[in-house]
Every structure is written in C-alpha cells, then in structure tokens.
Amino acid sequence: MSEDVAMIALLALAGFLYGGAYSTWKTARPLAIALGVAGVLATAGAVLYLL
C-alpha cells in the first residue's frame, strides 16, 4: 500500500471514529470517550506515517 493511500485510510478511519464519538456522547459516554481516543490514535498514526 502506498503512503498516500495508507494516510488517507487512517484519516478516514479517524473521521469515522470521531463521528461515532459525537453521536454516542449523550447515551454512552464511556464508549464515546473510547472512540475519541481511538480517533486520536488513528490521526496520530496517519501523521507519524508520513515521517
């Protein structure tokens, strides 16, 4: 997989996770926090993959 495809896939995954965290915030806060943390990790992975 090329660098660009992997970075875009990780950023898409992060966006999906952030959306899930936003939508579950009022009903399941622990799950929303876990999804947010996973989104941060996916974003960090995409940024670090470039280096």
C-alpha positions as CSV (number, residue, x, y, z in Angstrom):
1,M,0.0,0.0,0.0
2,S,1.4,3.4,-0.9
3,E,2.0,6.1,1.7
4,D,-0.9,8.3,0.4
5,V,-3.4,5.5,0.5
6,A,-2.5,4.4,4.0
7,M,-2.6,8.0,5.3
8,I,-6.0,8.7,3.7
9,A,-7.3,5.4,5.0
10,L,-6.2,6.3,8.6
11,L,-7.7,9.7,8.3
12,A,-11.0,8.3,7.1
13,L,-11.0,5.8,10.0
14,A,-10.3,8.7,12.4
15,G,-13.2,10.7,11.0
16,F,-15.5,7.7,11.3
17,L,-14.4,7.2,14.9
18,Y,-14.9,10.9,15.7
19,G,-18.4,10.8,14.2
20,G,-19.2,7.8,16.4
21,A,-17.9,9.5,19.5
22,Y,-20.0,12.6,18.7
23,S,-23.2,10.6,18.1
24,T,-22.9,8.4,21.2
25,W,-21.8,11.2,23.6
26,K,-25.3,11.7,25.3
27,T,-26.2,8.0,25.6
28,A,-22.9,6.1,26.3
29,R,-20.1,8.4,27.5
30,P,-17.5,5.7,28.2
31,L,-17.9,4.4,24.6
32,A,-17.7,7.9,23.2
33,I,-14.5,8.5,25.1
34,A,-13.0,5.2,23.9
35,L,-14.0,6.1,20.3
36,G,-12.4,9.6,20.7
37,V,-9.2,8.1,22.0
38,A,-9.1,5.6,19.1
39,G,-9.7,8.5,16.7
40,V,-6.8,10.4,18.2
41,L,-4.6,7.4,17.8
42,A,-5.6,6.9,14.2
43,T,-4.9,10.6,13.5
44,A,-1.5,10.3,15.2
45,G,-0.8,7.2,13.2
46,A,-1.6,9.0,9.9
47,V,0.7,11.9,10.8
48,L,3.5,9.7,12.0
49,Y,3.2,7.5,8.9
50,L,4.4,10.5,6.9
51,L,7.6,10.9,8.9
